[in-house]
Amino acid sequence: KQEVTQIPAALSVPEGENLVLNCSFTDSAIYNLQWFRQDPGKGLTSLLLIQSSQREQTSGRLNASLDKSSGRSTLYIAASQPGDSATYLCAVRPGFGNEKLTFGTGTRLTIIP
Amino acid sequence: ETGVTQSPTHLIKTRGQQVTLRCSSQSGHNTVSWYQQALGQGPQFIFQYYREEENGRGNFPPRFSGLQFPNYSSELNVNALELDDSALYLCASSFKGGYGYTFGSGTRLTVV
């Protein structure tokens, strides 16, 4: 059974700092991994998706990496801004044609102005 | 291109009642998945619908059921509501065999 862990559960950093969020998964047989952002009481916004054959993906100030063999992914946020404050969730998909996502419990990020 | 729309946004029900939640999928998507997110937790997979049939189910009892319609919209029905059913219910649409998902804003269900 796939288990996804995100550490830390909460993180507070001053505005402007670079930061890294971590995600680990127990079964390396994944199809892809996706990072989402969730604002309080809201739905999920997809940030980056990494296929199992890829090592990283970038979008603006965000960079996600994937090390499938070690069961780890990181989300790097450069030059953090107060608007980045949210909960960040990672989710893994087991295989082609299997749409089920297994989520971590998220990291609640607070950027201090 | 429209996104995923869920209705209602908030709902309060009494224990033992039944509830129906609705989801319209993103244009071009043919698969709908439902997730339950309890406070402070990650979303948990309930089930998925493809071609109007259930195509995968998580660890949820049969009182959680669903439908998918020819236009790929979907309903989630929950019978005999329990207090622990209070959660944010998220709908996600995707294209079978595709890569990513589009999530709706969710329905906040409170059971009292």
Interface residues (C-beta under 8 A of the other chain):
Chain A: V4 N32 Q34 F36 G41 K42 G43 L44 T45 S46 L49 Q51 L89 A91 F96 G97 N98 E99 K100 L101 T102 F103 G104 T105 G106
Chain B: V4 Q6 T31 S33 Y35 G40 Q41 G42 P43 Q44 F45 Q48 Y50 N55 G56 G58 L88 L90 A92 S94 K96 G97 Y99 G100 Y101 T102 F103 G104 S105 G106 R108
